Amino acid sequence: MNEGGLIPYQLTVQVLVNALIKEPSQNYLIDGFPRAVDQAVYFEQVVGECQNVLYFNTPIEVCVARCLERAKTSGRSDDTE
């Protein structure tokens, strides 16, 4: 995945389902998910509807600055402008 692409949404959701089964709770906060509509739709089909969504609208300049700062230590190929 060095190209920065997403893995199949079914695999992403299955990983989440496995984690939910392993650590049962009435509430979860899933950070950074979904990253695409197909992930959200499939998750709701398999698991159920989400109850709340947090959305943070961050200026692009801040996002770029954070990625470039992270690039100093991350070794990630996608931490570029």
Backbone hydrogen bonds, N-H to C=O, Kabsch-Sander energy under -0.5 kcal/mol:
donor,donor_aa,acceptor,acceptor_aa,energy
4,G,1,M,-1.8
11,L,8,P,-0.7
12,T,8,P,-1.9
13,V,9,Y,-2.5
14,Q,10,Q,-2.2
15,V,11,L,-2.3
16,L,12,T,-1.9
17,V,13,V,-2.9
18,N,14,Q,-2.6
19,A,15,V,-1.9
20,L,16,L,-2.6
21,I,17,V,-2.5
22,K,18,N,-2.1
23,E,19,A,-2.1
30,I,28,Y,-0.5
31,D,29,L,-0.8
33,F,30,I,-1.0
39,Q,36,A,-0.5
40,A,36,A,-1.5
41,V,37,V,-2.7
42,Y,38,D,-2.2
43,F,39,Q,-2.5
44,E,40,A,-2.3
45,Q,41,V,-1.8
46,V,42,Y,-2.3
47,V,43,F,-3.4
48,G,43,F,-1.1
55,Y,53,V,-0.5
57,N,55,Y,-0.6
58,T,56,F,-1.0
62,V,59,P,-0.8
63,C,59,P,-1.8
64,V,60,I,-2.7
65,A,61,E,-2.2
66,R,62,V,-2.3
67,C,63,C,-2.4
68,L,64,V,-2.7
69,E,65,A,-2.0
70,R,66,R,-2.6
71,A,67,C,-2.1
72,K,68,L,-0.6
72,K,69,E,-1.0
73,T,70,R,-1.8
74,S,70,R,-2.2
75,G,71,A,-0.7
79,D,76,R,-1.0
80,T,78,D,-1.8
